[in-house]
């Protein structure tokens, strides 16, 4: 569990650094929404089940 939390915190920090370089709010929101959707799909996917 500590590795998962560390992984999440590390990439949260990386995302904040990348956010410093993106000047447009529109692109920031698009990237955030896209990554949230991808992360949700990866987190909620069940390897044994097909819908």
N, C-alpha and C positions, 0 to 999 in steps of 0.2 A: 504494500500500500504506500509506503514511503517513496518508492520509486515512481509511482504514478503521480503522486502529489508533486514530487520534484520535477518530473517531466512537464506537468501542467504549469508550474511556476516559472520554469525556465523559458518555455515558449510564450508565456504571458509577457515576460520581460523582453523577449525578442520582438514580439508584436508591438510593444510600447516603443521600442527603439525605431522600428519601421514606421510607426505612426508619426514620429517626429519629422520624418523626411517627406511625408505626404502632405502637401499644402491644401489640396482640394478636399473640402468636407464631403462632397458628393462621392468621390472615389473611396474615401475612408469608410463611409457608410456602406457602399457596395461591397467592399472587401470584408468588412465585419459581418454583414449578413450572409455573404457566401460562405465564409469560414464557419459561421454558426450552423448553417444548414449542413455542410459537409461533416462537421464534428458531431452533430446530432445523429446523422445517418450512420456514421461509423460507430458511435457509442451504443446505439440502439439496435444494431444489426445482430441477428442471431445466426450463428454459422450453421446450425442444424435445421433451420426452418426456411422455407421459401414461401413467399406470399403470392 
